[in-house]
Protein backbone atom coordinates (compact mmCIF):
# COMPACT_ATOMS: atom_id res chain seq x y z
CA UNK A 1 0.00 0.00 0.00
CA UNK A 2 1.30 3.44 -0.90
CA UNK A 3 0.16 6.28 1.33
CA UNK A 4 -1.96 8.85 -0.55
CA UNK A 5 -0.62 11.66 1.65
CA UNK A 6 3.14 11.11 1.99
CA UNK A 7 3.74 8.54 -0.78
CA UNK A 8 5.61 6.03 1.38
CA UNK A 9 4.99 2.32 1.22
CA UNK A 10 3.52 0.25 4.08
CA UNK A 11 1.63 -3.03 4.56
CA UNK A 12 -1.99 -3.30 3.33
CA UNK A 13 -3.28 -4.58 6.67
CA UNK A 14 -1.97 -1.57 8.65
CA UNK A 15 -4.76 0.69 9.98
CA UNK A 16 -2.77 3.84 9.14
CA UNK A 17 0.45 5.07 7.57
CA UNK A 18 3.47 4.55 9.80
CA UNK A 19 4.96 7.95 8.98
CA UNK A 20 2.09 10.43 8.67
CA UNK A 21 -0.77 8.53 10.43
CA UNK A 22 -3.12 8.85 7.46
CA UNK A 23 -5.88 6.21 7.72
CA UNK A 24 -5.62 3.29 5.31
CA UNK A 25 -8.42 3.68 2.71
CA UNK A 26 -8.36 -0.07 1.86
CA UNK A 27 -9.41 -1.20 5.33
CA UNK A 28 -12.99 -2.38 5.54
CA UNK A 29 -15.66 -0.45 7.44
CA UNK A 30 -15.77 -2.98 10.24
CA UNK A 31 -12.16 -2.49 11.24
CA UNK A 32 -12.40 1.28 10.76
CA UNK A 33 -15.26 1.45 13.26
CA UNK A 34 -13.21 -0.49 15.79
CA UNK A 35 -10.22 1.76 15.15
CA UNK A 36 -12.27 4.95 15.47
CA UNK A 37 -13.71 3.83 18.77
CA UNK A 38 -10.26 3.12 20.22
CA UNK A 39 -8.46 5.63 22.40
CA UNK A 40 -5.90 6.39 19.68
CA UNK A 41 -8.26 7.76 17.05
CA UNK A 42 -7.83 11.06 15.25
CA UNK A 43 -10.78 12.61 17.08
CA UNK A 44 -9.20 11.81 20.44
CA UNK A 45 -6.15 13.80 19.46
CA UNK A 46 -7.95 16.93 18.38
CA UNK A 47 -10.31 17.31 21.34
CA UNK A 48 -9.31 18.36 24.85
CA UNK A 49 -11.45 15.85 26.72
CA UNK A 50 -8.87 14.07 28.87
CA UNK A 51 -8.28 11.17 26.47
CA UNK A 52 -4.74 9.97 25.68
CA UNK A 53 -2.66 11.77 23.05
CA UNK A 54 0.13 10.40 20.89
CA UNK A 55 3.44 11.10 22.55
CA UNK A 56 5.82 10.52 19.66
CA UNK A 57 7.15 14.08 19.50
CA UNK A 58 7.43 14.53 23.23
CA UNK A 59 9.09 11.11 23.53
CA UNK A 60 11.81 12.03 21.05
CA UNK A 61 12.26 15.42 22.70
CA UNK A 62 12.83 13.63 25.99
CA UNK A 63 15.41 11.35 24.36
CA UNK A 64 17.26 14.03 22.39
CA UNK A 65 16.89 17.17 24.54
CA UNK A 66 15.77 15.64 27.82
CA UNK A 67 18.50 17.09 29.99
CA UNK A 68 17.53 20.57 28.81
CA UNK A 69 13.93 19.92 29.97
CA UNK A 70 12.31 20.52 26.57
CA UNK A 71 9.79 17.69 27.04
CA UNK A 72 8.79 19.14 30.42
CA UNK A 73 8.11 22.55 28.90
CA UNK A 74 6.07 20.91 26.13
CA UNK A 75 3.92 18.99 28.60
CA UNK A 76 3.18 21.92 30.89
CA UNK A 77 5.61 21.00 33.66
CA UNK A 78 7.50 24.29 33.55
CA UNK A 79 9.03 24.16 37.04
CA UNK A 80 10.47 20.72 36.35
CA UNK A 81 11.67 21.99 32.96
CA UNK A 82 13.54 24.88 34.57
CA UNK A 83 15.08 22.54 37.16
CA UNK A 84 16.22 20.17 34.40
CA UNK A 85 17.66 23.11 32.47
CA UNK A 86 19.49 24.59 35.48
CA UNK A 87 20.79 21.38 37.07
CA UNK A 88 21.23 19.19 34.01
CA UNK A 89 24.56 18.40 32.40
CA UNK A 90 23.77 20.81 29.56
CA UNK A 91 23.82 23.85 31.86
CA UNK A 92 26.97 22.77 33.68
CA UNK A 93 28.82 22.23 30.40
CA UNK A 94 27.63 25.62 29.16
CA UNK A 95 28.80 27.54 32.23
CA UNK A 96 32.09 25.73 32.38
CA UNK A 97 32.75 26.48 28.70
CA UNK A 98 31.54 30.08 28.95
CA UNK A 99 33.64 30.95 32.00
CA UNK A 100 36.86 29.09 31.17
CA UNK A 101 38.22 31.75 28.72
CA UNK A 102 38.06 34.25 31.60
CA UNK A 103 39.96 31.81 33.84
CA UNK A 104 37.00 31.52 36.19
CA UNK A 105 36.71 27.96 37.40
CA UNK A 106 34.32 26.22 39.75
CA UNK A 107 35.56 24.80 43.07
CA UNK A 108 35.85 21.02 43.36
CA UNK A 109 32.75 20.81 45.58
CA UNK A 110 30.66 22.49 42.88
CA UNK A 111 31.99 20.01 40.34
CA UNK A 112 30.83 17.10 42.50
CA UNK A 113 27.41 18.67 43.14
CA UNK A 114 26.85 19.44 39.47
CA UNK A 115 28.08 16.00 38.46
CA UNK A 116 25.62 14.25 40.75
CA UNK A 117 22.72 16.55 39.85
CA UNK A 118 23.37 15.96 36.15
CA UNK A 119 23.27 12.20 36.82
CA UNK A 120 19.97 12.66 38.68
CA UNK A 121 18.51 14.69 35.80
CA UNK A 122 19.64 12.01 33.33
CA UNK A 123 17.94 9.30 35.39
CA UNK A 124 14.76 11.40 35.71
CA UNK A 125 14.80 11.99 31.94
CA UNK A 126 14.99 8.24 31.34
CA UNK A 127 12.08 7.73 33.73
CA UNK A 128 10.08 10.40 31.87
CA UNK A 129 10.80 8.71 28.53
CA UNK A 130 9.66 5.37 29.99
CA UNK A 131 6.46 6.99 31.30
CA UNK A 132 5.73 8.57 27.91
CA UNK A 133 6.27 5.24 26.14
CA UNK A 134 3.90 3.47 28.54
CA UNK A 135 1.18 6.16 28.56
CA UNK A 136 1.71 7.32 32.13
CA UNK A 137 3.10 10.81 31.48
CA UNK A 138 0.51 13.53 32.12
CA UNK A 139 0.15 17.04 30.71
CA UNK A 140 -0.53 19.10 33.81
CA UNK A 141 -2.08 22.09 32.02
CA UNK A 142 -4.64 20.17 29.96
CA UNK A 143 -4.92 17.01 32.05
CA UNK A 144 -4.32 14.25 29.50
CA UNK A 145 -1.82 11.43 29.18
CA UNK A 146 0.66 10.91 26.38
CA UNK A 147 0.74 7.43 24.91
CA UNK A 148 3.41 5.49 23.12
CA UNK A 149 2.95 4.21 19.60
CA UNK A 150 1.07 0.90 19.39
Phi, psi and omega per residue, in radians:
X1 nan 2.328 3.076
X2 -1.863 2.255 -3.096
X3 -1.154 2.281 3.136
X4 -1.243 -0.348 -3.082
X5 -1.573 -0.942 -3.047
X6 -1.785 -0.278 3.083
X7 1.451 0.134 3.124
X8 -1.538 2.763 -3.066
X9 -1.676 2.425 3.030
X10 -2.617 2.991 -3.065
X11 -1.174 2.590 -3.112
X12 -1.171 -0.483 -3.075
X13 -1.536 0.044 3.116
X14 -1.305 2.441 -3.131
X15 -1.255 -0.394 -3.118
X16 -2.713 2.918 3.117
X17 -1.176 2.437 -3.124
X18 -1.250 -0.408 -3.037
X19 -1.754 -0.706 -3.073
X20 -2.044 0.023 3.094
X21 1.079 0.435 3.049
X22 -1.288 2.304 -3.131
X23 -1.072 2.556 -3.138
X24 -1.346 2.045 -3.104
X25 -1.256 -0.281 -3.113
X26 -1.488 -0.142 3.125
X27 -1.237 2.545 -3.127
X28 -1.333 2.864 -3.058
X29 -1.069 -0.567 -3.107
X30 -1.098 -0.828 -3.135
X31 -1.289 -0.484 3.092
X32 -1.182 -0.656 3.122
X33 -1.144 -0.688 3.103
X34 -1.141 -0.742 -3.122
X35 -1.161 -0.702 3.140
X36 -1.189 -0.503 3.137
X37 -1.454 -0.161 3.140
X38 -1.306 2.952 -3.086
X39 -1.342 -0.085 -3.103
X40 -1.880 0.393 -3.085
X41 -1.341 2.926 -3.140
X42 -1.129 -0.614 -3.129
X43 -1.199 -0.546 3.123
X44 -1.195 -0.460 -3.142
X45 -1.373 -0.578 -3.018
X46 -1.499 -0.352 -3.112
X47 -1.701 2.630 3.059
X48 -1.769 1.268 -3.075
X49 -2.086 0.316 3.097
X50 1.488 0.033 3.124
X51 -1.398 2.821 -3.135
X52 -1.119 2.600 3.079
X53 -2.060 2.692 3.083
X54 -1.185 2.336 -3.072
X55 -1.922 0.485 -3.075
X56 -1.115 -0.847 -3.114
X57 -1.136 -0.811 -3.105
X58 -1.198 -0.537 3.069
X59 -1.109 -0.847 -3.125
X60 -1.205 -0.525 3.038
X61 -1.163 -0.618 3.099
X62 -1.231 -0.563 3.109
X63 -1.302 -0.813 -3.027
X64 -1.427 -0.864 -3.060
X65 -2.056 0.572 -3.066
X66 -1.135 -0.685 -3.120
X67 -1.229 -0.291 3.057
X68 -1.558 -0.098 3.074
X69 1.370 0.317 -3.087
X70 -1.070 -0.738 -3.121
X71 -1.157 -0.518 3.087
X72 -1.214 -0.744 3.093
X73 -1.094 -0.672 -3.127
X74 -1.182 -0.522 -3.082
X75 -1.691 0.126 3.077
X76 1.551 0.082 3.111
X77 -1.686 1.274 -2.989
X78 -1.245 -0.655 3.120
X79 -1.093 -0.794 3.102
X80 -1.105 -0.661 3.096
X81 -1.077 -0.762 3.102
X82 -1.147 -0.682 3.108
X83 -1.135 -0.712 3.074
X84 -1.090 -0.727 -3.110
X85 -1.178 -0.710 -3.105
X86 -1.313 -0.777 -3.023
X87 -1.731 -0.043 3.135
X88 -1.307 2.934 -3.135
X89 -1.135 -0.392 3.127
X90 -1.141 -0.800 -3.111
X91 -1.173 -0.726 -3.129
X92 -1.112 -0.750 3.110
X93 -1.120 -0.660 3.130
X94 -1.121 -0.866 -3.099
X95 -1.166 -0.661 3.112
X96 -1.133 -0.726 3.111
X97 -1.234 -0.621 -3.106
X98 -1.289 -0.565 -3.080
X99 -1.630 -0.297 -3.086
X100 -1.145 -0.587 3.083
X101 -1.119 -0.416 3.124
X102 -1.604 0.134 -3.123
X103 0.992 0.686 3.024
X104 -1.871 2.048 -3.076
X105 -2.122 2.663 3.109
X106 -1.409 2.590 3.022
X107 -1.161 2.856 -3.096
X108 -1.070 -0.669 -3.138
X109 -1.080 -0.678 3.120
X110 -1.173 -0.625 3.080
X111 -1.071 -0.780 3.126
X112 -1.131 -0.768 -3.135
X113 -1.090 -0.827 -3.134
X114 -1.169 -0.589 3.096
X115 -1.105 -0.832 -3.115
X116 -1.247 -0.605 3.084
X117 -1.214 -0.599 3.091
X118 -1.193 -0.593 3.040
X119 -1.136 -0.737 3.126
X120 -1.104 -0.723 3.117
X121 -1.151 -0.668 3.096
X122 -1.099 -0.758 3.110
X123 -1.123 -0.761 3.117
X124 -1.129 -0.595 3.076
X125 -1.147 -0.712 3.088
X126 -1.128 -0.672 3.090
X127 -1.134 -0.717 3.097
X128 -1.086 -0.753 3.119
X129 -1.092 -0.689 3.105
X130 -1.124 -0.747 3.130
X131 -1.113 -0.699 3.125
X132 -1.111 -0.774 -3.110
X133 -1.126 -0.499 -3.105
X134 -1.781 0.135 3.058
X135 1.325 0.453 -3.101
X136 -2.010 0.180 -3.136
X137 -1.698 2.194 -2.984
X138 -1.903 2.418 2.969
X139 -1.442 2.045 -3.034
X140 -1.320 -0.477 -3.133
X141 -1.311 -0.731 -3.062
X142 -1.833 -0.217 3.029
X143 1.323 0.610 3.073
X144 -2.207 2.815 3.129
X145 -1.676 2.589 2.992
X146 -1.625 2.477 -3.125
X147 -2.054 2.688 3.048
X148 -1.415 2.883 3.125
X149 -1.227 2.423 3.133
X150 -1.845 nan nan
